[in-house]
Amino acid sequence: MASTTATAMVKANKEVKKVTLWERFKNYLIENVDIIAPGIIMMNGGTYFPKLK
């Protein structure tokens, strides 16, 4: 019984699509936009006024 469960788990893991490098990079940008956007604005000489939360 245990070997059947282990085999099913291995099969399920092989069927899971791996996240590509581009998708990981895109998710990183989306999650950290509050830090990245002001930095880009300031590096380009713009003025950044943070939103009050």
mmCIF file of the N, C-alpha and C atoms, coordinates in Angstrom:
data_MODEL
# 
_entry.id   MODEL 
# 
loop_
_atom_site.group_PDB 
_atom_site.id 
_atom_site.type_symbol 
_atom_site.label_atom_id 
_atom_site.label_alt_id 
_atom_site.label_comp_id 
_atom_site.label_asym_id 
_atom_site.label_entity_id 
_atom_site.label_seq_id 
_atom_site.pdbx_PDB_ins_code 
_atom_site.Cartn_x 
_atom_site.Cartn_y 
_atom_site.Cartn_z 
_atom_site.occupancy 
_atom_site.B_iso_or_equiv 
_atom_site.pdbx_formal_charge 
_atom_site.auth_seq_id 
_atom_site.auth_comp_id 
_atom_site.auth_asym_id 
_atom_site.auth_atom_id 
_atom_site.pdbx_PDB_model_num 
ATOM 1   N N  . MET A 1 1  ? 0.818  -1.196 0.000   1.00 0.00 ? 1  MET A N  1 
ATOM 2   C CA . MET A 1 1  ? 0.000  0.000  0.000   1.00 0.00 ? 1  MET A CA 1 
ATOM 3   C C  . MET A 1 1  ? 0.860  1.257  0.000   1.00 0.00 ? 1  MET A C  1 
ATOM 4   N N  . ALA A 1 2  ? 1.925  1.241  0.780   1.00 0.00 ? 2  ALA A N  1 
ATOM 5   C CA . ALA A 1 2  ? 2.785  2.422  0.868   1.00 0.00 ? 2  ALA A CA 1 
ATOM 6   C C  . ALA A 1 2  ? 3.485  2.690  -0.454  1.00 0.00 ? 2  ALA A C  1 
ATOM 7   N N  . SER A 1 3  ? 3.879  1.629  -1.141  1.00 0.00 ? 3  SER A N  1 
ATOM 8   C CA . SER A 1 3  ? 4.575  1.833  -2.414  1.00 0.00 ? 3  SER A CA 1 
ATOM 9   C C  . SER A 1 3  ? 3.624  2.407  -3.463  1.00 0.00 ? 3  SER A C  1 
ATOM 10  N N  . THR A 1 4  ? 2.352  2.038  -3.403  1.00 0.00 ? 4  THR A N  1 
ATOM 11  C CA . THR A 1 4  ? 1.369  2.581  -4.335  1.00 0.00 ? 4  THR A CA 1 
ATOM 12  C C  . THR A 1 4  ? 1.182  4.079  -4.097  1.00 0.00 ? 4  THR A C  1 
ATOM 13  N N  . THR A 1 5  ? 1.133  4.473  -2.854  1.00 0.00 ? 5  THR A N  1 
ATOM 14  C CA . THR A 1 5  ? 0.986  5.885  -2.516  1.00 0.00 ? 5  THR A CA 1 
ATOM 15  C C  . THR A 1 5  ? 2.216  6.670  -2.963  1.00 0.00 ? 5  THR A C  1 
ATOM 16  N N  . ALA A 1 6  ? 3.399  6.102  -2.723  1.00 0.00 ? 6  ALA A N  1 
ATOM 17  C CA . ALA A 1 6  ? 4.633  6.763  -3.124  1.00 0.00 ? 6  ALA A CA 1 
ATOM 18  C C  . ALA A 1 6  ? 4.700  6.898  -4.640  1.00 0.00 ? 6  ALA A C  1 
ATOM 19  N N  . THR A 1 7  ? 4.277  5.861  -5.361  1.00 0.00 ? 7  THR A N  1 
ATOM 20  C CA . THR A 1 7  ? 4.279  5.911  -6.815  1.00 0.00 ? 7  THR A CA 1 
ATOM 21  C C  . THR A 1 7  ? 3.313  6.980  -7.316  1.00 0.00 ? 7  THR A C  1 
ATOM 22  N N  . ALA A 1 8  ? 2.152  7.079  -6.689  1.00 0.00 ? 8  ALA A N  1 
ATOM 23  C CA . ALA A 1 8  ? 1.171  8.092  -7.084  1.00 0.00 ? 8  ALA A CA 1 
ATOM 24  C C  . ALA A 1 8  ? 1.716  9.494  -6.830  1.00 0.00 ? 8  ALA A C  1 
ATOM 25  N N  . MET A 1 9  ? 2.428  9.672  -5.733  1.00 0.00 ? 9  MET A N  1 
ATOM 26  C CA . MET A 1 9  ? 2.988  10.988 -5.420  1.00 0.00 ? 9  MET A CA 1 
ATOM 27  C C  . MET A 1 9  ? 4.077  11.375 -6.422  1.00 0.00 ? 9  MET A C  1 
ATOM 28  N N  . VAL A 1 10 ? 4.917  10.419 -6.799  1.00 0.00 ? 10 VAL A N  1 
ATOM 29  C CA . VAL A 1 10 ? 5.971  10.691 -7.774  1.00 0.00 ? 10 VAL A CA 1 
ATOM 30  C C  . VAL A 1 10 ? 5.355  11.049 -9.112  1.00 0.00 ? 10 VAL A C  1 
ATOM 31  N N  . LYS A 1 11 ? 4.316  10.318 -9.507  1.00 0.00 ? 11 LYS A N  1 
ATOM 32  C CA . LYS A 1 11 ? 3.636  10.597 -10.771 1.00 0.00 ? 11 LYS A CA 1 
ATOM 33  C C  . LYS A 1 11 ? 3.001  11.987 -10.741 1.00 0.00 ? 11 LYS A C  1 
ATOM 34  N N  . ALA A 1 12 ? 2.391  12.363 -9.631  1.00 0.00 ? 12 ALA A N  1 
ATOM 35  C CA . ALA A 1 12 ? 1.764  13.679 -9.505  1.00 0.00 ? 12 ALA A CA 1 
ATOM 36  C C  . ALA A 1 12 ? 2.817  14.783 -9.583  1.00 0.00 ? 12 ALA A C  1 
ATOM 37  N N  . ASN A 1 13 ? 3.986  14.556 -8.980  1.00 0.00 ? 13 ASN A N  1 
ATOM 38  C CA . ASN A 1 13 ? 5.048  15.559 -9.023  1.00 0.00 ? 13 ASN A CA 1 
ATOM 39  C C  . ASN A 1 13 ? 5.583  15.749 -10.427 1.00 0.00 ? 13 ASN A C  1 
ATOM 40  N N  . LYS A 1 14 ? 5.635  14.699 -11.221 1.00 0.00 ? 14 LYS A N  1 
ATOM 41  C CA . LYS A 1 14 ? 6.127  14.804 -12.589 1.00 0.00 ? 14 LYS A CA 1 
ATOM 42  C C  . LYS A 1 14 ? 5.141  15.556 -13.476 1.00 0.00 ? 14 LYS A C  1 
ATOM 43  N N  . GLU A 1 15 ? 3.862  15.487 -13.152 1.00 0.00 ? 15 GLU A N  1 
ATOM 44  C CA . GLU A 1 15 ? 2.835  16.137 -13.957 1.00 0.00 ? 15 GLU A CA 1 
ATOM 45  C C  . GLU A 1 15 ? 2.719  17.633 -13.664 1.00 0.00 ? 15 GLU A C  1 
ATOM 46  N N  . VAL A 1 16 ? 3.256  18.076 -12.528 1.00 0.00 ? 16 VAL A N  1 
ATOM 47  C CA . VAL A 1 16 ? 3.193  19.489 -12.158 1.00 0.00 ? 16 VAL A CA 1 
ATOM 48  C C  . VAL A 1 16 ? 4.143  20.274 -13.054 1.00 0.00 ? 16 VAL A C  1 
ATOM 49  N N  . LYS A 1 17 ? 3.631  21.357 -13.652 1.00 0.00 ? 17 LYS A N  1 
ATOM 50  C CA . LYS A 1 17 ? 4.441  22.183 -14.532 1.00 0.00 ? 17 LYS A CA 1 
ATOM 51  C C  . LYS A 1 17 ? 5.403  23.023 -13.709 1.00 0.00 ? 17 LYS A C  1 
ATOM 52  N N  . LYS A 1 18 ? 6.666  23.017 -14.097 1.00 0.00 ? 18 LYS A N  1 
ATOM 53  C CA . LYS A 1 18 ? 7.655  23.836 -13.400 1.00 0.00 ? 18 LYS A CA 1 
ATOM 54  C C  . LYS A 1 18 ? 7.483  25.292 -13.819 1.00 0.00 ? 18 LYS A C  1 
ATOM 55  N N  . VAL A 1 19 ? 7.758  26.178 -12.884 1.00 0.00 ? 19 VAL A N  1 
ATOM 56  C CA . VAL A 1 19 ? 7.662  27.606 -13.154 1.00 0.00 ? 19 VAL A CA 1 
ATOM 57  C C  . VAL A 1 19 ? 8.918  28.025 -13.918 1.00 0.00 ? 19 VAL A C  1 
ATOM 58  N N  . THR A 1 20 ? 8.711  28.730 -15.019 1.00 0.00 ? 20 THR A N  1 
ATOM 59  C CA . THR A 1 20 ? 9.846  29.158 -15.832 1.00 0.00 ? 20 THR A CA 1 
ATOM 60  C C  . THR A 1 20 ? 10.542 30.352 -15.184 1.00 0.00 ? 20 THR A C  1 
ATOM 61  N N  . LEU A 1 21 ? 11.739 30.626 -15.648 1.00 0.00 ? 21 LEU A N  1 
ATOM 62  C CA . LEU A 1 21 ? 12.503 31.750 -15.117 1.00 0.00 ? 21 LEU A CA 1 
ATOM 63  C C  . LEU A 1 21 ? 11.763 33.059 -15.359 1.00 0.00 ? 21 LEU A C  1 
ATOM 64  N N  . TRP A 1 22 ? 11.157 33.214 -16.528 1.00 0.00 ? 22 TRP A N  1 
ATOM 65  C CA . TRP A 1 22 ? 10.409 34.442 -16.834 1.00 0.00 ? 22 TRP A CA 1 
ATOM 66  C C  . TRP A 1 22 ? 9.238  34.617 -15.878 1.00 0.00 ? 22 TRP A C  1 
ATOM 67  N N  . GLU A 1 23 ? 8.510  33.532 -15.572 1.00 0.00 ? 23 GLU A N  1 
ATOM 68  C CA . GLU A 1 23 ? 7.373  33.618 -14.653 1.00 0.00 ? 23 GLU A CA 1 
ATOM 69  C C  . GLU A 1 23 ? 7.840  33.971 -13.250 1.00 0.00 ? 23 GLU A C  1 
ATOM 70  N N  . ARG A 1 24 ? 8.977  33.411 -12.816 1.00 0.00 ? 24 ARG A N  1 
ATOM 71  C CA . ARG A 1 24 ? 9.514  33.750 -11.496 1.00 0.00 ? 24 ARG A CA 1 
ATOM 72  C C  . ARG A 1 24 ? 9.920  35.217 -11.445 1.00 0.00 ? 24 ARG A C  1 
ATOM 73  N N  . PHE A 1 25 ? 10.548 35.715 -12.509 1.00 0.00 ? 25 PHE A N  1 
ATOM 74  C CA . PHE A 1 25 ? 10.961 37.119 -12.571 1.00 0.00 ? 25 PHE A CA 1 
ATOM 75  C C  . PHE A 1 25 ? 9.746  38.037 -12.555 1.00 0.00 ? 25 PHE A C  1 
ATOM 76  N N  . LYS A 1 26 ? 8.724  37.679 -13.325 1.00 0.00 ? 26 LYS A N  1 
ATOM 77  C CA . LYS A 1 26 ? 7.501  38.476 -13.379 1.00 0.00 ? 26 LYS A CA 1 
ATOM 78  C C  . LYS A 1 26 ? 6.832  38.531 -12.005 1.00 0.00 ? 26 LYS A C  1 
ATOM 79  N N  . ASN A 1 27 ? 6.758  37.397 -11.317 1.00 0.00 ? 27 ASN A N  1 
ATOM 80  C CA . ASN A 1 27 ? 6.160  37.373 -9.980  1.00 0.00 ? 27 ASN A CA 1 
ATOM 81  C C  . ASN A 1 27 ? 6.976  38.204 -8.998  1.00 0.00 ? 27 ASN A C  1 
ATOM 82  N N  . TYR A 1 28 ? 8.317  38.181 -9.141  1.00 0.00 ? 28 TYR A N  1 
ATOM 83  C CA . TYR A 1 28 ? 9.182  38.997 -8.282  1.00 0.00 ? 28 TYR A CA 1 
ATOM 84  C C  . TYR A 1 28 ? 8.880  40.477 -8.477  1.00 0.00 ? 28 TYR A C  1 
ATOM 85  N N  . LEU A 1 29 ? 8.756  40.909 -9.729  1.00 0.00 ? 29 LEU A N  1 
ATOM 86  C CA . LEU A 1 29 ? 8.458  42.316 -9.996  1.00 0.00 ? 29 LEU A CA 1 
ATOM 87  C C  . LEU A 1 29 ? 7.103  42.720 -9.440  1.00 0.00 ? 29 LEU A C  1 
ATOM 88  N N  . ILE A 1 30 ? 6.109  41.868 -9.617  1.00 0.00 ? 30 ILE A N  1 
ATOM 89  C CA . ILE A 1 30 ? 4.758  42.170 -9.128  1.00 0.00 ? 30 ILE A CA 1 
ATOM 90  C C  . ILE A 1 30 ? 4.745  42.283 -7.609  1.00 0.00 ? 30 ILE A C  1 
ATOM 91  N N  . GLU A 1 31 ? 5.451  41.367 -6.924  1.00 0.00 ? 31 GLU A N  1 
ATOM 92  C CA . GLU A 1 31 ? 5.449  41.368 -5.466  1.00 0.00 ? 31 GLU A CA 1 
ATOM 93  C C  . GLU A 1 31 ? 6.245  42.533 -4.877  1.00 0.00 ? 31 GLU A C  1 
ATOM 94  N N  . ASN A 1 32 ? 7.232  43.044 -5.619  1.00 0.00 ? 32 ASN A N  1 
ATOM 95  C CA . ASN A 1 32 ? 8.119  44.080 -5.080  1.00 0.00 ? 32 ASN A CA 1 
ATOM 96  C C  . ASN A 1 32 ? 7.982  45.419 -5.791  1.00 0.00 ? 32 ASN A C  1 
ATOM 97  N N  . VAL A 1 33 ? 6.857  45.658 -6.428  1.00 0.00 ? 33 VAL A N  1 
ATOM 98  C CA . VAL A 1 33 ? 6.674  46.903 -7.181  1.00 0.00 ? 33 VAL A CA 1 
ATOM 99  C C  . VAL A 1 33 ? 6.725  48.128 -6.282  1.00 0.00 ? 33 VAL A C  1 
ATOM 100 N N  . ASP A 1 34 ? 6.350  47.997 -5.017  1.00 0.00 ? 34 ASP A N  1 
ATOM 101 C CA . ASP A 1 34 ? 6.384  49.140 -4.095  1.00 0.00 ? 34 ASP A CA 1 
ATOM 102 C C  . ASP A 1 34 ? 7.806  49.622 -3.833  1.00 0.00 ? 34 ASP A C  1 
ATOM 103 N N  . ILE A 1 35 ? 8.781  48.765 -3.999  1.00 0.00 ? 35 ILE A N  1 
ATOM 104 C CA . ILE A 1 35 ? 10.174 49.128 -3.779  1.00 0.00 ? 35 ILE A CA 1 
ATOM 105 C C  . ILE A 1 35 ? 10.861 49.477 -5.098  1.00 0.00 ? 35 ILE A C  1 
ATOM 106 N N  . ILE A 1 36 ? 10.564 48.736 -6.139  1.00 0.00 ? 36 ILE A N  1 
ATOM 107 C CA . ILE A 1 36 ? 11.263 48.885 -7.417  1.00 0.00 ? 36 ILE A CA 1 
ATOM 108 C C  . ILE A 1 36 ? 10.863 50.172 -8.147  1.00 0.00 ? 36 ILE A C  1 
ATOM 109 N N  . ALA A 1 37 ? 9.577  50.458 -8.223  1.00 0.00 ? 37 ALA A N  1 
ATOM 110 C CA . ALA A 1 37 ? 9.102  51.623 -8.976  1.00 0.00 ? 37 ALA A CA 1 
ATOM 111 C C  . ALA A 1 37 ? 9.689  52.935 -8.457  1.00 0.00 ? 37 ALA A C  1 
ATOM 112 N N  . PRO A 1 38 ? 9.659  53.212 -7.154  1.00 0.00 ? 38 PRO A N  1 
ATOM 113 C CA . PRO A 1 38 ? 10.263 54.469 -6.678  1.00 0.00 ? 38 PRO A CA 1 
ATOM 114 C C  . PRO A 1 38 ? 11.758 54.547 -6.977  1.00 0.00 ? 38 PRO A C  1 
ATOM 115 N N  . GLY A 1 39 ? 12.450 53.418 -6.894  1.00 0.00 ? 39 GLY A N  1 
ATOM 116 C CA . GLY A 1 39 ? 13.876 53.405 -7.193  1.00 0.00 ? 39 GLY A CA 1 
ATOM 117 C C  . GLY A 1 39 ? 14.155 53.776 -8.634  1.00 0.00 ? 39 GLY A C  1 
ATOM 118 N N  . ILE A 1 40 ? 13.362 53.239 -9.555  1.00 0.00 ? 40 ILE A N  1 
ATOM 119 C CA . ILE A 1 40 ? 13.532 53.568 -10.974 1.00 0.00 ? 40 ILE A CA 1 
ATOM 120 C C  . ILE A 1 40 ? 13.228 55.039 -11.221 1.00 0.00 ? 40 ILE A C  1 
ATOM 121 N N  . ILE A 1 41 ? 12.183 55.550 -10.599 1.00 0.00 ? 41 ILE A N  1 
ATOM 122 C CA . ILE A 1 41 ? 11.819 56.958 -10.765 1.00 0.00 ? 41 ILE A CA 1 
ATOM 123 C C  . ILE A 1 41 ? 12.948 57.859 -10.272 1.00 0.00 ? 41 ILE A C  1 
ATOM 124 N N  . MET A 1 42 ? 13.494 57.545 -9.108  1.00 0.00 ? 42 MET A N  1 
ATOM 125 C CA . MET A 1 42 ? 14.557 58.379 -8.548  1.00 0.00 ? 42 MET A CA 1 
ATOM 126 C C  . MET A 1 42 ? 15.836 58.279 -9.372  1.00 0.00 ? 42 MET A C  1 
ATOM 127 N N  . MET A 1 43 ? 16.152 57.110 -9.905  1.00 0.00 ? 43 MET A N  1 
ATOM 128 C CA . MET A 1 43 ? 17.357 56.965 -10.729 1.00 0.00 ? 43 MET A CA 1 
ATOM 129 C C  . MET A 1 43 ? 17.236 57.753 -12.022 1.00 0.00 ? 43 MET A C  1 
ATOM 130 N N  . ASN A 1 44 ? 16.023 57.963 -12.510 1.00 0.00 ? 44 ASN A N  1 
ATOM 131 C CA . ASN A 1 44 ? 15.815 58.708 -13.742 1.00 0.00 ? 44 ASN A CA 1 
ATOM 132 C C  . ASN A 1 44 ? 15.666 60.207 -13.492 1.00 0.00 ? 44 ASN A C  1 
ATOM 133 N N  . GLY A 1 45 ? 15.825 60.631 -12.253 1.00 0.00 ? 45 GLY A N  1 
ATOM 134 C CA . GLY A 1 45 ? 15.784 62.055 -11.950 1.00 0.00 ? 45 GLY A CA 1 
ATOM 135 C C  . GLY A 1 45 ? 14.404 62.587 -11.651 1.00 0.00 ? 45 GLY A C  1 
ATOM 136 N N  . GLY A 1 46 ? 13.429 61.721 -11.530 1.00 0.00 ? 46 GLY A N  1 
ATOM 137 C CA . GLY A 1 46 ? 12.075 62.163 -11.235 1.00 0.00 ? 46 GLY A CA 1 
ATOM 138 C C  . GLY A 1 46 ? 11.867 62.360 -9.749  1.00 0.00 ? 46 GLY A C  1 
ATOM 139 N N  . THR A 1 47 ? 10.729 62.875 -9.419  1.00 0.00 ? 47 THR A N  1 
ATOM 140 C CA . THR A 1 47 ? 10.359 63.062 -8.030  1.00 0.00 ? 47 THR A CA 1 
ATOM 141 C C  . THR A 1 47 ? 9.293  62.033 -7.679  1.00 0.00 ? 47 THR A C  1 
ATOM 142 N N  . TYR A 1 48 ? 9.464  61.413 -6.548  1.00 0.00 ? 48 TYR A N  1 
ATOM 143 C CA . TYR A 1 48 ? 8.525  60.379 -6.106  1.00 0.00 ? 48 TYR A CA 1 
ATOM 144 C C  . TYR A 1 48 ? 7.894  60.804 -4.791  1.00 0.00 ? 48 TYR A C  1 
ATOM 145 N N  . PHE A 1 49 ? 6.577  60.815 -4.767  1.00 0.00 ? 49 PHE A N  1 
ATOM 146 C CA . PHE A 1 49 ? 5.835  61.105 -3.558  1.00 0.00 ? 49 PHE A CA 1 
ATOM 147 C C  . PHE A 1 49 ? 5.136  59.822 -3.130  1.00 0.00 ? 49 PHE A C  1 
ATOM 148 N N  . PRO A 1 50 ? 5.580  59.198 -2.044  1.00 0.00 ? 50 PRO A N  1 
ATOM 149 C CA . PRO A 1 50 ? 4.975  57.925 -1.634  1.00 0.00 ? 50 PRO A CA 1 
ATOM 150 C C  . PRO A 1 50 ? 3.523  58.114 -1.209  1.00 0.00 ? 50 PRO A C  1 
ATOM 151 N N  . LYS A 1 51 ? 2.729  57.085 -1.507  1.00 0.00 ? 51 LYS A N  1 
ATOM 152 C CA . LYS A 1 51 ? 1.318  57.104 -1.118  1.00 0.00 ? 51 LYS A CA 1 
ATOM 153 C C  . LYS A 1 51 ? 1.203  56.866 0.374   1.00 0.00 ? 51 LYS A C  1 
ATOM 154 N N  . LEU A 1 52 ? 0.281  57.547 0.999   1.00 0.00 ? 52 LEU A N  1 
ATOM 155 C CA . LEU A 1 52 ? 0.011  57.309 2.409   1.00 0.00 ? 52 LEU A CA 1 
ATOM 156 C C  . LEU A 1 52 ? -0.892 56.108 2.518   1.00 0.00 ? 52 LEU A C  1 
ATOM 157 N N  . LYS A 1 53 ? -0.519 55.168 3.356   1.00 0.00 ? 53 LYS A N  1 
ATOM 158 C CA . LYS A 1 53 ? -1.322 53.945 3.501   1.00 0.00 ? 53 LYS A CA 1 
ATOM 159 C C  . LYS A 1 53 ? -2.119 53.972 4.750   1.00 0.00 ? 53 LYS A C  1 
# 
